[in-house]
């Protein structure tokens, strides 16, 4: 499955537009990670625990979007947008959306 944030694929022609596909993921960052990340931020280090949670949540959301696209018969998703939000102060939501297409 080809995935791109652009509206076109280089050297490929969109033959069929199949519609909007989305994926969402909500993950909680546990209290120990929150405390550790706060300490790391104070001393100037990277918050590795948060980075991992972000990566995991994004990957889960993208996989869900890809699965929807496959069910529609797509071989690509174009115009992909990724959004990050916090929910309830301790939960992280990642949502992705794009247009499922068939390309030659």
C-alpha positions as CSV (number, residue, x, y, z in Angstrom):
1,X,0.0,0.0,0.0
2,X,1.4,3.4,-1.0
3,X,0.8,6.2,1.5
4,X,1.5,9.8,0.8
5,X,0.7,13.2,2.2
6,X,0.6,14.6,-1.3
7,X,-2.4,14.6,-3.6
8,X,-0.5,12.8,-6.3
9,X,2.0,10.0,-6.7
10,X,5.0,10.6,-8.9
11,X,4.9,8.5,-12.1
12,X,1.6,7.0,-11.1
13,X,-1.9,7.9,-12.3
14,X,-4.9,7.8,-10.1
15,X,-7.5,5.7,-11.9
16,X,-10.3,5.5,-9.2
17,X,-11.1,7.5,-6.2
18,X,-12.6,5.2,-3.5
19,X,-13.3,7.7,-0.7
20,X,-12.2,8.9,2.7
21,X,-10.5,6.5,5.0
22,X,-9.5,7.1,8.6
23,X,-7.8,5.6,11.5
24,X,-7.8,6.6,15.2
25,X,-5.8,5.5,18.2
26,X,-6.1,6.5,21.8
27,X,-3.4,5.5,24.2
28,X,-2.8,6.4,27.8
29,X,0.6,7.4,29.1
30,X,0.9,5.9,32.5
31,X,1.8,8.0,35.6
32,X,5.4,6.8,35.8
33,X,6.1,7.8,32.2
34,X,4.5,11.2,32.9
35,X,6.8,11.8,35.9
36,X,9.9,10.6,34.2
37,X,9.1,12.7,31.1
38,X,8.7,15.8,33.4
39,X,12.0,15.2,35.0
40,X,13.7,14.7,31.6
41,X,12.1,18.0,30.3
42,X,13.5,19.8,33.3
43,X,17.1,18.6,32.8
44,X,16.9,19.2,29.0
45,X,16.8,15.6,27.8
46,X,14.4,14.1,25.3
47,X,11.2,12.5,26.6
48,X,11.7,9.1,25.1
49,X,8.6,7.6,26.8
50,X,6.4,10.1,25.1
51,X,8.2,9.7,21.8
52,X,7.5,5.9,21.9
53,X,3.8,6.5,22.8
54,X,3.5,8.9,19.9
55,X,5.1,6.5,17.5
56,X,3.0,3.6,18.7
57,X,-0.3,5.6,18.5
58,X,0.5,6.9,15.0
59,X,1.4,3.5,13.7
60,X,-1.8,2.0,15.0
61,X,-3.9,4.7,13.5
62,X,-2.1,4.4,10.1
63,X,-2.6,0.6,10.1
64,X,-6.3,1.1,10.8
65,X,-6.6,3.5,7.9
66,X,-4.7,1.1,5.6
67,X,-7.0,-1.7,6.5
68,X,-10.0,0.4,5.6
69,X,-8.4,1.3,2.3
70,X,-7.7,-2.4,1.5
71,X,-11.4,-3.3,2.2
72,X,-12.3,-0.7,-0.5
73,X,-9.9,-2.2,-3.0
74,X,-7.3,0.6,-2.8
75,X,-3.7,0.2,-3.5
76,X,-2.8,3.7,-2.3
77,X,-3.9,6.4,0.1
78,X,-3.2,10.0,-0.9
79,X,-3.5,13.3,0.9
80,X,-2.9,11.8,4.3
81,X,-3.2,14.1,7.3
82,X,-2.0,13.2,10.8
83,X,-3.4,15.0,13.9
84,X,-2.4,14.7,17.5
85,X,-4.7,15.6,20.4
86,X,-4.8,15.1,24.2
87,X,-7.9,13.7,25.7
88,X,-8.7,14.1,29.4
89,X,-5.2,15.3,30.1
90,X,-3.6,11.8,30.2
91,X,-4.7,10.2,27.0
92,X,-3.2,10.7,23.6
93,X,-5.3,10.5,20.4
94,X,-3.8,10.3,17.0
95,X,-6.2,10.5,14.0
96,X,-5.2,10.0,10.4
97,X,-7.3,10.5,7.3
98,X,-6.7,10.3,3.5
99,X,-8.3,9.4,0.2
100,X,-8.2,5.7,-0.8
101,X,-7.4,5.4,-4.5
102,X,-6.4,2.9,-7.1
103,X,-3.3,3.8,-9.1
104,X,-1.7,2.2,-12.1
